[in-house]
Amino acid sequence: MNPNSGGQGAPDETSTAHKPRADVKSLTRWLAETGVNVSDSHAEEALANLAVLQDHAATLREFALDPRTPGALRFVA
Amino acid sequence: MSELVTPQVASTDAIAAIAARVREGGVPATKLVTEAIDRAEAIGPAESGFVTLLRRRAMARAEAIDGMVKAGNDPGPLAGVVFGVASIFDVSGEITTGGSRTRMQAPFASRDAAAIRLLEDAGAILIGTQAMDELGYGFVTMNSVFGTVLNPHDATRVAGGAAGGSAVAVAKGLVPFSIAFDFNGSLRIPAALTGVLGLKPTYGDLPVDGCLPIAESLDVVGVLASDVAGLERVYHILRGGAGVPAPVDEPIRFGRLSSWFDTNMNAEMREALDAFWGKLGRVSLELSHSEIARAAASVIIAAEMANLHRASLERDPGSFEPEVRGRLLAGLVMPADDYLRAQRFRAWVRAWLRHKFEMCDVLFTPAAPGFAPTITNPVMDFDGRQVPARSHLGIYTQPISLMGLPAIVLPLAGDHKMPLGVQLIAAAGREELLLRAARELFDKGLCAVPPLPA
């Protein structure tokens, strides 16, 4: 994980390790489907933050825990 | 202003001294309330940290306490001690804003938060609510509705956040303690940047009843104070009389955390922390998975906050500040798969941590990367790249929140241009050890509350 990726609040402008799969158009549609209508500028803000969260999610995916055996979770990373 | 606390001397017990004077009739509580509120009004929210002052309520409470003293009754161990709360605590008859425009039309709270009730039952007097980043989302306390809080050591710099108003009120000596929240570093960062003490207890240790939730899996109530004794006194009252482990006389074994906690530090922080470490035996330890913990915390916070504020997002996303809105919208579309993965890691790492305090009792890290950033350009330098302070000041506090461990931030002694904080961490449920470590570090002269500029 990039230690410079965002944590709390604003997006990290330097985080480019994992580009979001969405774009403004698809994200706007996606949000509308969940009941939230946003402008393009709001979608752009969300997109930058989504890139940061996807970066964090990628870090988490590298550390696989087996949910079936919670008493003996496996460390795979 | 003679009765106001002076935060410059941390080895004292300001709260006990104030309460003793009130209980013995040496000073009326009404005088303490009047002085504190008058001064807060005079300097305004940006310098006092208070966004709402509760004069009528506080004076009624003070008069009741003075009446008890005159009648020969004991108002309690915090008799007449004034305090403030971050704007997430319910105050009866007030709107719990959480620092957000979206909550300006929220219902009035019907009762006080549990933490306030416990403190006032002990004789303390709430005088107001304090500034914070919108919904606790940020490390700078720069709020477009409630204003930016200024660092009392340099008004051109941020106070830190999210609970910056709570730290500033203590640093300025308006109150000897504040209570705030900490789900990611929210009280530890402003404590570090303003030179006061901040305790984030173990997750679940103190009551969150009557607090506006921020991130339910991580929300913790904590204390900011001007000395260790006061911090301890308030902490024990907030525990509602719950028992504490028997004191142990064995020497505390300190260890410095490396790797994640040794990156992105500014030169001034590294120099001060190296000196501190050198006087504590130079033991260094690895707390692996810290960066994963930070990643998990970010995913959990985004998802839980988005869920909590979904109705406001549906109604009017434009009512949020841009930085908060962007993260909430992103949190709304994060897959449940990622959230569950983060929660699974959280459960795993908390179990794993049970064995990580065998070599050292208290671990320490920088609390923040360096001095408080400036308000006009709130960024920090990480490996030659500029990153926003709003999102990055908490890089050393965030993993500890996810791990659910108790932590305390103390000001490092020395002639620094601005306050620098060290974060001490203990095993879950070992707050008494952290407080003992804090006393020891002040006694050794390794920690000291920096004086405010003249």
Interface residues (C-beta under 8 A of the other chain):
Chain A: M1 P3 N4 S5 G6 G7 Q8 G9 A10 P11 D12 E13 T14 A22 L27 W30 L31 T34 G35 V36 N37 V38 S39 H42 A43 E45 A46 L47 A48 N49 L50 V52 L53 D55 H56 A57 T59 L60 R61 E62 F63 L65 P67 P70 L73 A77
Chain B: D133 Y137 G138 F139 V140 A162 N184 G185 W260 T263 N264 H289 E291 I292 R294 A295 A296 A297 S298 V299 I301 A302 R310 L313 E314 P317 G318 P322 E323 V324 R325 G326 R327 L329 A330 G331 L332 V333 M334 P335 D338 R341 A342 R344 F345 A347 W348 A351 F382 D383 R385 V387 P388 R390 S391 H392 G394 I395 Q398
